[in-house]
Amino acid sequence: MVVQMGKVSKGVKCSVEGCGKEAARSLPVDKVTSAGLKVQSTRRAYLCRDHYKSFKKATKGEKMVEQWRYRA
């Protein structure tokens, strides 16, 4: 018997407006909206593979700055 934990493994749909694909990742809504994606949910944003890829591209520069800041 396989026990599923979390909404992504249970088959929740993508939270981006106009998308109905199955979600692959779950992220905080404020991070997703700051990346420029329009999300319908309030606490967690569930993203499909395509929207997660665009989220990563949009936040790539911010991640590099954070790494530089904390590097010794």
Distance bins in CASP14 RR format, pairs under 12 A and 6 or more apart:
PFRMAT RR
TARGET T0000
AUTHOR 0000-0000-0000
RMODE 2
METHOD distances of the structure
MODEL  1
2 9 0 0 0 0 1 0 0 0 0 0 0
2 10 0 0 0 0 0 1 0 0 0 0 0
3 9 0 0 0 0 1 0 0 0 0 0 0
3 10 0 0 0 0 0 1 0 0 0 0 0
4 10 1 0 1 0 0 0 0 0 0 0 0
4 11 0 0 0 0 1 0 0 0 0 0 0
4 12 0 0 0 0 0 1 0 0 0 0 0
5 26 0 0 0 0 0 1 0 0 0 0 0
6 12 0 0 0 0 1 0 0 0 0 0 0
6 23 0 0 0 0 0 1 0 0 0 0 0
6 25 0 0 0 0 0 1 0 0 0 0 0
6 26 0 0 0 0 1 0 0 0 0 0 0
6 44 0 0 0 0 0 1 0 0 0 0 0
6 46 0 0 0 0 0 1 0 0 0 0 0
7 13 0 0 0 0 1 0 0 0 0 0 0
7 14 0 0 0 0 0 1 0 0 0 0 0
7 15 0 0 0 0 0 1 0 0 0 0 0
7 22 0 0 0 0 0 1 0 0 0 0 0
7 23 1 0 0 1 0 0 0 0 0 0 0
7 24 0 0 0 0 0 1 0 0 0 0 0
7 25 0 0 0 0 0 1 0 0 0 0 0
7 26 1 0 0 1 0 0 0 0 0 0 0
7 41 0 0 0 0 0 1 0 0 0 0 0
7 43 0 0 0 0 0 1 0 0 0 0 0
7 44 1 0 0 1 0 0 0 0 0 0 0
7 45 0 0 0 0 0 1 0 0 0 0 0
7 46 1 0 0 1 0 0 0 0 0 0 0
8 14 0 0 0 0 0 1 0 0 0 0 0
8 15 0 0 0 0 0 1 0 0 0 0 0
8 22 0 0 0 0 1 0 0 0 0 0 0
8 23 1 0 1 0 0 0 0 0 0 0 0
8 24 1 0 0 1 0 0 0 0 0 0 0
8 25 1 0 0 1 0 0 0 0 0 0 0
8 26 1 0 1 0 0 0 0 0 0 0 0
8 27 0 0 0 0 0 1 0 0 0 0 0
8 44 0 0 0 0 1 0 0 0 0 0 0
8 45 0 0 0 0 0 1 0 0 0 0 0
8 46 1 0 0 1 0 0 0 0 0 0 0
8 47 0 0 0 0 1 0 0 0 0 0 0
8 48 0 0 0 0 0 1 0 0 0 0 0
8 49 0 0 0 0 0 1 0 0 0 0 0
8 52 0 0 0 0 0 1 0 0 0 0 0
9 22 0 0 0 0 0 1 0 0 0 0 0
9 23 0 0 0 0 1 0 0 0 0 0 0
9 24 0 0 0 0 0 1 0 0 0 0 0
9 25 0 0 0 0 0 1 0 0 0 0 0
9 26 0 0 0 0 0 1 0 0 0 0 0
9 46 0 0 0 0 0 1 0 0 0 0 0
10 22 0 0 0 0 0 1 0 0 0 0 0
10 23 0 0 0 0 1 0 0 0 0 0 0
10 26 0 0 0 0 0 1 0 0 0 0 0
10 46 0 0 0 0 0 1 0 0 0 0 0
11 20 0 0 0 0 0 1 0 0 0 0 0
11 21 0 0 0 0 0 1 0 0 0 0 0
11 22 1 0 1 0 0 0 0 0 0 0 0
11 23 1 0 0 1 0 0 0 0 0 0 0
11 24 0 0 0 0 0 1 0 0 0 0 0
11 26 0 0 0 0 0 1 0 0 0 0 0
11 46 0 0 0 0 1 0 0 0 0 0 0
11 48 0 0 0 0 0 1 0 0 0 0 0
12 20 0 0 0 0 0 1 0 0 0 0 0
12 21 0 0 0 0 0 1 0 0 0 0 0
12 22 1 0 0 1 0 0 0 0 0 0 0
12 23 1 0 1 0 0 0 0 0 0 0 0
12 24 0 0 0 0 0 1 0 0 0 0 0
12 25 0 0 0 0 0 1 0 0 0 0 0
12 26 0 0 0 0 1 0 0 0 0 0 0
12 40 0 0 0 0 0 1 0 0 0 0 0
12 41 0 0 0 0 1 0 0 0 0 0 0
12 44 0 0 0 0 1 0 0 0 0 0 0
12 45 0 0 0 0 0 1 0 0 0 0 0
12 46 1 0 1 0 0 0 0 0 0 0 0
12 47 0 0 0 0 0 1 0 0 0 0 0
12 48 0 0 0 0 0 1 0 0 0 0 0
13 19 1 0 0 1 0 0 0 0 0 0 0
13 20 1 0 1 0 0 0 0 0 0 0 0
13 21 1 0 0 1 0 0 0 0 0 0 0
13 22 1 0 0 1 0 0 0 0 0 0 0
13 23 1 0 0 1 0 0 0 0 0 0 0
13 24 0 0 0 0 0 1 0 0 0 0 0
13 40 0 0 0 0 1 0 0 0 0 0 0
13 41 0 0 0 0 0 1 0 0 0 0 0
13 45 0 0 0 0 0 1 0 0 0 0 0
13 46 1 0 0 1 0 0 0 0 0 0 0
13 47 0 0 0 0 0 1 0 0 0 0 0
13 48 0 0 0 0 1 0 0 0 0 0 0
13 51 0 0 0 0 0 1 0 0 0 0 0
14 20 1 0 1 0 0 0 0 0 0 0 0
14 21 1 0 1 0 0 0 0 0 0 0 0
14 22 1 0 0 1 0 0 0 0 0 0 0
14 23 1 0 1 0 0 0 0 0 0 0 0
14 24 0 0 0 0 1 0 0 0 0 0 0
14 25 0 0 0 0 1 0 0 0 0 0 0
14 26 0 0 0 0 0 1 0 0 0 0 0
14 27 0 0 0 0 0 1 0 0 0 0 0
14 32 0 0 0 0 0 1 0 0 0 0 0
14 37 0 0 0 0 1 0 0 0 0 0 0
14 38 0 0 0 0 0 1 0 0 0 0 0
14 39 0 0 0 0 1 0 0 0 0 0 0
14 40 0 0 0 0 1 0 0 0 0 0 0
14 41 0 0 0 0 0 1 0 0 0 0 0
14 45 0 0 0 0 1 0 0 0 0 0 0
14 46 1 0 1 0 0 0 0 0 0 0 0
14 47 1 0 1 0 0 0 0 0 0 0 0
14 48 1 0 1 0 0 0 0 0 0 0 0
14 49 0 0 0 0 1 0 0 0 0 0 0
14 50 0 0 0 0 1 0 0 0 0 0 0
14 51 1 0 0 1 0 0 0 0 0 0 0
14 52 0 0 0 0 1 0 0 0 0 0 0
14 54 0 0 0 0 0 1 0 0 0 0 0
14 55 0 0 0 0 0 1 0 0 0 0 0
15 21 0 0 0 0 0 1 0 0 0 0 0
15 22 0 0 0 0 0 1 0 0 0 0 0
15 23 1 0 0 1 0 0 0 0 0 0 0
15 24 0 0 0 0 0 1 0 0 0 0 0
15 25 0 0 0 0 0 1 0 0 0 0 0
15 26 0 0 0 0 1 0 0 0 0 0 0
15 27 0 0 0 0 1 0 0 0 0 0 0
15 28 0 0 0 0 0 1 0 0 0 0 0
15 29 0 0 0 0 1 0 0 0 0 0 0
15 32 1 0 0 1 0 0 0 0 0 0 0
15 33 0 0 0 0 0 1 0 0 0 0 0
15 37 0 0 0 0 1 0 0 0 0 0 0
15 38 0 0 0 0 1 0 0 0 0 0 0
15 39 1 0 1 0 0 0 0 0 0 0 0
15 40 1 0 1 0 0 0 0 0 0 0 0
15 41 1 0 1 0 0 0 0 0 0 0 0
15 42 0 0 0 0 1 0 0 0 0 0 0
15 43 0 0 0 0 0 1 0 0 0 0 0
15 44 1 0 0 1 0 0 0 0 0 0 0
15 45 1 0 1 0 0 0 0 0 0 0 0
15 46 1 0 1 0 0 0 0 0 0 0 0
15 47 1 0 0 1 0 0 0 0 0 0 0
15 48 0 0 0 0 1 0 0 0 0 0 0
15 51 0 0 0 0 1 0 0 0 0 0 0
15 52 0 0 0 0 0 1 0 0 0 0 0
15 55 0 0 0 0 0 1 0 0 0 0 0
16 23 0 0 0 0 1 0 0 0 0 0 0
16 25 0 0 0 0 0 1 0 0 0 0 0
16 27 0 0 0 0 0 1 0 0 0 0 0
16 29 0 0 0 0 0 1 0 0 0 0 0
16 32 0 0 0 0 1 0 0 0 0 0 0
16 33 0 0 0 0 0 1 0 0 0 0 0
16 35 0 0 0 0 0 1 0 0 0 0 0
16 36 0 0 0 0 1 0 0 0 0 0 0
16 37 1 0 1 0 0 0 0 0 0 0 0
16 38 1 0 0 1 0 0 0 0 0 0 0
16 39 1 0 0 1 0 0 0 0 0 0 0
16 40 1 0 0 1 0 0 0 0 0 0 0
16 41 0 0 0 0 1 0 0 0 0 0 0
16 45 1 0 0 1 0 0 0 0 0 0 0
16 46 0 0 0 0 1 0 0 0 0 0 0
16 47 1 0 0 1 0 0 0 0 0 0 0
16 48 1 0 0 1 0 0 0 0 0 0 0
16 49 0 0 0 0 0 1 0 0 0 0 0
16 50 0 0 0 0 1 0 0 0 0 0 0
16 51 1 0 1 0 0 0 0 0 0 0 0
16 52 0 0 0 0 1 0 0 0 0 0 0
16 54 0 0 0 0 1 0 0 0 0 0 0
16 55 0 0 0 0 1 0 0 0 0 0 0
17 32 0 0 0 0 0 1 0 0 0 0 0
17 33 0 0 0 0 0 1 0 0 0 0 0
17 36 0 0 0 0 0 1 0 0 0 0 0
17 37 0 0 0 0 1 0 0 0 0 0 0
17 38 1 0 1 0 0 0 0 0 0 0 0
17 39 1 0 0 1 0 0 0 0 0 0 0
17 40 1 0 1 0 0 0 0 0 0 0 0
17 41 0 0 0 0 0 1 0 0 0 0 0
17 45 0 0 0 0 0 1 0 0 0 0 0
17 51 0 0 0 0 0 1 0 0 0 0 0
18 37 0 0 0 0 0 1 0 0 0 0 0
18 38 0 0 0 0 1 0 0 0 0 0 0
18 39 0 0 0 0 0 1 0 0 0 0 0
18 40 0 0 0 0 1 0 0 0 0 0 0
18 48 0 0 0 0 0 1 0 0 0 0 0
18 50 0 0 0 0 0 1 0 0 0 0 0
18 51 0 0 0 0 0 1 0 0 0 0 0
19 37 0 0 0 0 1 0 0 0 0 0 0
19 38 0 0 0 0 0 1 0 0 0 0 0
19 39 0 0 0 0 0 1 0 0 0 0 0
19 40 0 0 0 0 1 0 0 0 0 0 0
19 45 0 0 0 0 0 1 0 0 0 0 0
19 46 0 0 0 0 1 0 0 0 0 0 0
19 47 0 0 0 0 1 0 0 0 0 0 0
19 48 1 0 0 1 0 0 0 0 0 0 0
19 49 0 0 0 0 0 1 0 0 0 0 0
19 50 1 0 0 1 0 0 0 0 0 0 0
19 51 1 0 0 1 0 0 0 0 0 0 0
19 52 0 0 0 0 0 1 0 0 0 0 0
19 54 0 0 0 0 0 1 0 0 0 0 0
20 40 0 0 0 0 0 1 0 0 0 0 0
20 46 0 0 0 0 0 1 0 0 0 0 0
20 47 0 0 0 0 0 1 0 0 0 0 0
20 48 1 0 0 1 0 0 0 0 0 0 0
20 50 0 0 0 0 0 1 0 0 0 0 0
20 51 0 0 0 0 0 1 0 0 0 0 0
21 46 0 0 0 0 0 1 0 0 0 0 0
21 47 0 0 0 0 1 0 0 0 0 0 0
21 48 1 1 0 0 0 0 0 0 0 0 0
21 49 1 0 0 1 0 0 0 0 0 0 0
21 50 1 0 0 1 0 0 0 0 0 0 0
21 51 0 0 0 0 1 0 0 0 0 0 0
21 52 0 0 0 0 0 1 0 0 0 0 0
22 46 0 0 0 0 1 0 0 0 0 0 0
22 47 0 0 0 0 0 1 0 0 0 0 0
22 48 1 0 0 1 0 0 0 0 0 0 0
22 49 0 0 0 0 1 0 0 0 0 0 0
22 50 0 0 0 0 0 1 0 0 0 0 0
22 51 0 0 0 0 0 1 0 0 0 0 0
22 52 0 0 0 0 0 1 0 0 0 0 0
23 32 0 0 0 0 0 1 0 0 0 0 0
23 39 0 0 0 0 0 1 0 0 0 0 0
23 41 0 0 0 0 0 1 0 0 0 0 0
23 44 0 0 0 0 1 0 0 0 0 0 0
23 45 0 0 0 0 1 0 0 0 0 0 0
23 46 1 1 0 0 0 0 0 0 0 0 0
23 47 1 0 0 1 0 0 0 0 0 0 0
23 48 1 0 1 0 0 0 0 0 0 0 0
23 49 0 0 0 0 1 0 0 0 0 0 0
23 50 0 0 0 0 0 1 0 0 0 0 0
23 51 0 0 0 0 1 0 0 0 0 0 0
23 52 0 0 0 0 1 0 0 0 0 0 0
24 45 0 0 0 0 0 1 0 0 0 0 0
24 46 0 0 0 0 1 0 0 0 0 0 0
24 47 1 0 0 1 0 0 0 0 0 0 0
24 48 1 0 1 0 0 0 0 0 0 0 0
24 49 1 0 1 0 0 0 0 0 0 0 0
24 50 0 0 0 0 1 0 0 0 0 0 0
24 51 0 0 0 0 1 0 0 0 0 0 0
24 52 1 0 1 0 0 0 0 0 0 0 0
24 53 0 0 0 0 1 0 0 0 0 0 0
24 55 0 0 0 0 0 1 0 0 0 0 0
24 56 0 0 0 0 0 1 0 0 0 0 0
25 31 0 0 0 0 0 1 0 0 0 0 0
25 32 0 0 0 0 1 0 0 0 0 0 0
25 44 0 0 0 0 0 1 0 0 0 0 0
25 45 0 0 0 0 1 0 0 0 0 0 0
25 46 1 0 0 1 0 0 0 0 0 0 0
25 47 1 0 1 0 0 0 0 0 0 0 0
25 48 0 0 0 0 1 0 0 0 0 0 0
25 49 0 0 0 0 1 0 0 0 0 0 0
25 50 0 0 0 0 0 1 0 0 0 0 0
25 51 0 0 0 0 1 0 0 0 0 0 0
25 52 1 0 1 0 0 0 0 0 0 0 0
25 53 0 0 0 0 0 1 0 0 0 0 0
25 54 0 0 0 0 0 1 0 0 0 0 0
25 55 0 0 0 0 1 0 0 0 0 0 0
25 56 0 0 0 0 1 0 0 0 0 0 0
26 32 0 0 0 0 1 0 0 0 0 0 0
26 39 0 0 0 0 0 1 0 0 0 0 0
26 41 0 0 0 0 1 0 0 0 0 0 0
26 43 0 0 0 0 1 0 0 0 0 0 0
26 44 1 0 1 0 0 0 0 0 0 0 0
26 45 1 0 0 1 0 0 0 0 0 0 0
26 46 1 0 1 0 0 0 0 0 0 0 0
26 47 1 0 0 1 0 0 0 0 0 0 0
26 48 0 0 0 0 0 1 0 0 0 0 0
26 51 0 0 0 0 0 1 0 0 0 0 0
26 52 0 0 0 0 1 0 0 0 0 0 0
26 55 0 0 0 0 0 1 0 0 0 0 0
27 33 0 0 0 0 0 1 0 0 0 0 0
27 34 0 0 0 0 0 1 0 0 0 0 0
27 35 0 0 0 0 1 0 0 0 0 0 0
27 37 0 0 0 0 1 0 0 0 0 0 0
27 39 0 0 0 0 1 0 0 0 0 0 0
27 41 0 0 0 0 0 1 0 0 0 0 0
27 43 0 0 0 0 0 1 0 0 0 0 0
27 44 1 0 0 1 0 0 0 0 0 0 0
27 45 1 0 1 0 0 0 0 0 0 0 0
27 46 0 0 0 0 1 0 0 0 0 0 0
27 47 1 0 0 1 0 0 0 0 0 0 0
27 51 0 0 0 0 0 1 0 0 0 0 0
27 52 0 0 0 0 1 0 0 0 0 0 0
27 55 1 0 0 1 0 0 0 0 0 0 0
27 56 0 0 0 0 0 1 0 0 0 0 0
27 58 0 0 0 0 0 1 0 0 0 0 0
27 59 0 0 0 0 1 0 0 0 0 0 0
28 34 0 0 0 0 1 0 0 0 0 0 0
28 35 0 0 0 0 0 1 0 0 0 0 0
28 39 0 0 0 0 0 1 0 0 0 0 0
28 41 0 0 0 0 0 1 0 0 0 0 0
28 42 0 0 0 0 0 1 0 0 0 0 0
28 43 1 0 0 1 0 0 0 0 0 0 0
28 44 1 0 0 1 0 0 0 0 0 0 0
28 45 1 0 0 1 0 0 0 0 0 0 0
28 46 0 0 0 0 0 1 0 0 0 0 0
28 47 0 0 0 0 0 1 0 0 0 0 0
28 55 0 0 0 0 0 1 0 0 0 0 0
29 35 0 0 0 0 0 1 0 0 0 0 0
29 36 0 0 0 0 0 1 0 0 0 0 0
29 37 0 0 0 0 1 0 0 0 0 0 0
29 38 0 0 0 0 0 1 0 0 0 0 0
29 39 1 0 1 0 0 0 0 0 0 0 0
29 40 0 0 0 0 1 0 0 0 0 0 0
29 41 1 0 0 1 0 0 0 0 0 0 0
29 42 1 0 0 1 0 0 0 0 0 0 0
29 43 1 0 0 1 0 0 0 0 0 0 0
29 44 1 0 0 1 0 0 0 0 0 0 0
29 45 1 0 1 0 0 0 0 0 0 0 0
29 46 0 0 0 0 0 1 0 0 0 0 0
29 47 0 0 0 0 0 1 0 0 0 0 0
29 55 0 0 0 0 0 1 0 0 0 0 0
30 36 0 0 0 0 0 1 0 0 0 0 0
30 37 0 0 0 0 0 1 0 0 0 0 0
30 39 0 0 0 0 1 0 0 0 0 0 0
30 41 0 0 0 0 0 1 0 0 0 0 0
30 42 0 0 0 0 0 1 0 0 0 0 0
30 43 0 0 0 0 1 0 0 0 0 0 0
30 44 0 0 0 0 0 1 0 0 0 0 0
30 45 0 0 0 0 1 0 0 0 0 0 0
31 37 0 0 0 0 1 0 0 0 0 0 0
31 39 0 0 0 0 0 1 0 0 0 0 0
31 44 0 0 0 0 0 1 0 0 0 0 0
31 45 1 0 0 1 0 0 0 0 0 0 0
31 47 0 0 0 0 0 1 0 0 0 0 0
31 52 0 0 0 0 0 1 0 0 0 0 0
31 55 0 0 0 0 1 0 0 0 0 0 0
31 56 0 0 0 0 0 1 0 0 0 0 0
31 58 0 0 0 0 0 1 0 0 0 0 0
31 59 1 0 0 1 0 0 0 0 0 0 0
31 62 0 0 0 0 1 0 0 0 0 0 0
31 63 0 0 0 0 0 1 0 0 0 0 0
32 38 0 0 0 0 1 0 0 0 0 0 0
32 39 1 0 1 0 0 0 0 0 0 0 0
32 40 0 0 0 0 0 1 0 0 0 0 0
32 41 0 0 0 0 1 0 0 0 0 0 0
32 42 0 0 0 0 0 1 0 0 0 0 0
32 43 0 0 0 0 0 1 0 0 0 0 0
32 44 0 0 0 0 1 0 0 0 0 0 0
32 45 1 0 1 0 0 0 0 0 0 0 0
32 46 0 0 0 0 1 0 0 0 0 0 0
32 47 1 0 0 1 0 0 0 0 0 0 0
32 51 0 0 0 0 1 0 0 0 0 0 0
32 52 0 0 0 0 1 0 0 0 0 0 0
32 54 0 0 0 0 0 1 0 0 0 0 0
32 55 1 0 0 1 0 0 0 0 0 0 0
32 56 0 0 0 0 0 1 0 0 0 0 0
32 58 0 0 0 0 1 0 0 0 0 0 0
32 59 0 0 0 0 1 0 0 0 0 0 0
33 39 1 0 1 0 0 0 0 0 0 0 0
33 40 0 0 0 0 0 1 0 0 0 0 0
33 41 0 0 0 0 0 1 0 0 0 0 0
33 42 0 0 0 0 0 1 0 0 0 0 0
33 45 1 0 0 1 0 0 0 0 0 0 0
33 47 0 0 0 0 0 1 0 0 0 0 0
33 55 0 0 0 0 0 1 0 0 0 0 0
33 58 0 0 0 0 0 1 0 0 0 0 0
33 59 0 0 0 0 0 1 0 0 0 0 0
34 45 0 0 0 0 0 1 0 0 0 0 0
34 55 0 0 0 0 1 0 0 0 0 0 0
34 58 0 0 0 0 1 0 0 0 0 0 0
34 59 0 0 0 0 1 0 0 0 0 0 0
34 62 0 0 0 0 1 0 0 0 0 0 0
35 45 0 0 0 0 1 0 0 0 0 0 0
35 47 0 0 0 0 1 0 0 0 0 0 0
35 51 0 0 0 0 1 0 0 0 0 0 0
35 52 0 0 0 0 0 1 0 0 0 0 0
35 53 0 0 0 0 0 1 0 0 0 0 0
35 54 1 0 0 1 0 0 0 0 0 0 0
35 55 1 0 1 0 0 0 0 0 0 0 0
35 56 0 0 0 0 1 0 0 0 0 0 0
35 57 0 0 0 0 1 0 0 0 0 0 0
35 58 1 1 0 0 0 0 0 0 0 0 0
35 59 1 0 1 0 0 0 0 0 0 0 0
35 60 0 0 0 0 0 1 0 0 0 0 0
35 61 0 0 0 0 0 1 0 0 0 0 0
35 62 0 0 0 0 1 0 0 0 0 0 0
35 63 0 0 0 0 0 1 0 0 0 0 0
36 45 0 0 0 0 0 1 0 0 0 0 0
36 51 0 0 0 0 0 1 0 0 0 0 0
36 54 0 0 0 0 1 0 0 0 0 0 0
36 55 0 0 0 0 1 0 0 0 0 0 0
36 57 0 0 0 0 0 1 0 0 0 0 0
36 58 1 0 0 1 0 0 0 0 0 0 0
36 59 0 0 0 0 1 0 0 0 0 0 0
37 45 1 0 0 1 0 0 0 0 0 0 0
37 46 0 0 0 0 0 1 0 0 0 0 0
37 47 1 0 0 1 0 0 0 0 0 0 0
37 48 0 0 0 0 0 1 0 0 0 0 0
37 50 0 0 0 0 0 1 0 0 0 0 0
37 51 1 0 0 1 0 0 0 0 0 0 0
37 52 0 0 0 0 1 0 0 0 0 0 0
37 53 0 0 0 0 0 1 0 0 0 0 0
37 54 1 0 0 1 0 0 0 0 0 0 0
37 55 1 0 0 1 0 0 0 0 0 0 0
37 56 0 0 0 0 0 1 0 0 0 0 0
37 57 0 0 0 0 0 1 0 0 0 0 0
37 58 1 0 0 1 0 0 0 0 0 0 0
37 59 0 0 0 0 0 1 0 0 0 0 0
38 45 0 0 0 0 0 1 0 0 0 0 0
38 51 0 0 0 0 0 1 0 0 0 0 0
38 54 0 0 0 0 0 1 0 0 0 0 0
39 45 1 0 1 0 0 0 0 0 0 0 0
39 46 0 0 0 0 1 0 0 0 0 0 0
39 47 0 0 0 0 1 0 0 0 0 0 0
39 51 0 0 0 0 1 0 0 0 0 0 0
39 55 0 0 0 0 0 1 0 0 0 0 0
40 46 0 0 0 0 1 0 0 0 0 0 0
40 47 0 0 0 0 0 1 0 0 0 0 0
41 47 0 0 0 0 0 1 0 0 0 0 0
45 51 0 0 0 0 1 0 0 0 0 0 0
45 52 0 0 0 0 1 0 0 0 0 0 0
45 55 0 0 0 0 1 0 0 0 0 0 0
46 52 0 0 0 0 1 0 0 0 0 0 0
46 55 0 0 0 0 0 1 0 0 0 0 0
47 53 0 0 0 0 1 0 0 0 0 0 0
47 54 0 0 0 0 1 0 0 0 0 0 0
47 55 1 0 0 1 0 0 0 0 0 0 0
47 56 0 0 0 0 1 0 0 0 0 0 0
47 58 0 0 0 0 0 1 0 0 0 0 0
48 54 0 0 0 0 0 1 0 0 0 0 0
48 55 0 0 0 0 0 1 0 0 0 0 0
49 55 0 0 0 0 0 1 0 0 0 0 0
49 56 0 0 0 0 0 1 0 0 0 0 0
50 56 0 0 0 0 0 1 0 0 0 0 0
50 57 0 0 0 0 0 1 0 0 0 0 0
51 57 0 0 0 0 0 1 0 0 0 0 0
51 58 0 0 0 0 0 1 0 0 0 0 0
52 58 0 0 0 0 0 1 0 0 0 0 0
52 59 0 0 0 0 0 1 0 0 0 0 0
53 59 0 0 0 0 0 1 0 0 0 0 0
53 60 0 0 0 0 0 1 0 0 0 0 0
54 60 0 0 0 0 0 1 0 0 0 0 0
55 62 0 0 0 0 0 1 0 0 0 0 0
55 63 0 0 0 0 0 1 0 0 0 0 0
56 62 0 0 0 0 0 1 0 0 0 0 0
56 63 0 0 0 0 1 0 0 0 0 0 0
57 63 0 0 0 0 0 1 0 0 0 0 0
59 65 0 0 0 0 0 1 0 0 0 0 0
59 66 0 0 0 0 1 0 0 0 0 0 0
60 66 0 0 0 0 0 1 0 0 0 0 0
60 67 0 0 0 0 0 1 0 0 0 0 0
61 67 0 0 0 0 1 0 0 0 0 0 0
61 68 0 0 0 0 0 1 0 0 0 0 0
62 68 0 0 0 0 0 1 0 0 0 0 0
62 69 0 0 0 0 0 1 0 0 0 0 0
63 69 0 0 0 0 0 1 0 0 0 0 0
63 70 0 0 0 0 0 1 0 0 0 0 0
64 70 0 0 0 0 0 1 0 0 0 0 0
64 71 0 0 0 0 0 1 0 0 0 0 0
65 71 0 0 0 0 0 1 0 0 0 0 0
END
